Amino acid sequence: MNPRAKFDLAARARSFRYAFRGLAAVLVGQHNAWIHAAATGVVVAAGLFFGLSALEWCVVVLAITMVWAAEALNTAIEILCDVVSPDFHPRVEKVKDVAAGAVLICAVGAACVGLVLFVPRIVGWLNS
């Protein structure tokens, strides 16, 4: 890309359209994304119910974003691997496994954030 190219609002709008198309591909094509969507909904509802502070919301939003970004990157890697190597290849399988492992790391980290923030509130709510 030419760094001196004139800013083009229409081109920026198209780039957002492509990004939303990619997000739709993740949501439609990845069953794990449905689990992430459900978890996101539950966490947001719980955060509203328990009245998280602004800082706690920031942590929750970062955790949710981390998981969604990892899932989207994992999906992109899987699609690219399938194009590059349509037939089984052990190194492609390893690449896919590592990418899936990255999503798992993010999801476990997000779950830990959820436990730290919500378990004390749930226990207090149950005991009240």
QUITARA-V408852 format. One record per residue. N is the residue number from 0. RES is the residue in one small letter. SS is DSSP state (H for helix, E for strand, - for the rest). PHI is phi in whole degrees, -180 to 180 (999 if undefined). OMEGA is omega in whole degrees, -180 to 180 (NA if undefined). Layout:
[[N RES SS PHI OMEGA] [N RES SS PHI OMEGA]]
This chain:
[[0 m - 999 179] [1 n - -77 -179] [2 p - -66 179] [3 r - -95 -180] [4 a - -64 -180] [5 k - -70 177] [6 f - -61 -177] [7 d - -123 -178] [8 l H -61 179] [9 a H -64 178] [10 a H -65 178] [11 r H -65 178] [12 a H -62 178] [13 r H -63 -179] [14 s H -64 175] [15 f H -66 178] [16 r H -61 179] [17 y H -64 180] [18 a H -65 178] [19 f H -66 176] [20 r H -63 177] [21 g H -65 177] [22 l H -63 178] [23 a H -63 179] [24 a H -63 177] [25 v H -65 -177] [26 l H -65 -177] [27 v H -79 -170] [28 g H -97 -174] [29 q - -120 -179] [30 h H -62 178] [31 n H -65 177] [32 a H -65 177] [33 w H -66 177] [34 i H -65 178] [35 h H -62 179] [36 a H -65 179] [37 a H -63 179] [38 a H -63 177] [39 t H -60 179] [40 g H -61 180] [41 v H -64 -178] [42 v H -67 179] [43 v H -64 178] [44 a H -62 179] [45 a H -65 178] [46 g H -62 177] [47 l H -68 -178] [48 f H -62 -176] [49 f H -90 176] [50 g - 65 179] [51 l - -59 176] [52 s - -75 179] [53 a H -60 179] [54 l H -65 178] [55 e H -64 176] [56 w H -61 178] [57 c H -60 179] [58 v H -65 180] [59 v H -63 -180] [60 v H -62 178] [61 l H -64 179] [62 a H -65 179] [63 i H -63 -179] [64 t H -61 180] [65 m H -59 -179] [66 v H -66 -179] [67 w H -64 179] [68 a H -64 179] [69 a H -63 179] [70 e H -64 179] [71 a H -65 178] [72 l H -65 177] [73 n H -60 179] [74 t H -62 179] [75 a H -62 179] [76 i H -64 179] [77 e H -61 -180] [78 i H -63 179] [79 l H -62 178] [80 c H -60 180] [81 d H -66 178] [82 v H -75 -176] [83 v H -69 -177] [84 s - -138 -179] [85 p - -63 177] [86 d - -89 -179] [87 f - -60 172] [88 h - -143 -175] [89 p H -61 179] [90 r H -74 175] [91 v H -67 176] [92 e H -59 179] [93 k H -65 178] [94 v H -59 180] [95 k H -63 179] [96 d H -64 180] [97 v H -65 179] [98 a H -63 177] [99 a H -65 177] [100 g H -63 177] [101 a H -63 176] [102 v H -64 180] [103 l H -62 178] [104 i H -58 -180] [105 c H -65 -179] [106 a H -66 178] [107 v H -66 177] [108 g H -61 179] [109 a H -65 178] [110 a H -63 178] [111 c H -64 175] [112 v H -58 179] [113 g H -60 179] [114 l H -63 -179] [115 v H -62 -176] [116 l H -81 -169] [117 f H -102 -178] [118 v H -59 179] [119 p H -61 179] [120 r H -69 180] [121 i H -66 179] [122 v H -62 178] [123 g H -62 179] [124 w H -66 179] [125 l H -69 -179] [126 n H -86 -178] [127 s - -89 NA]]
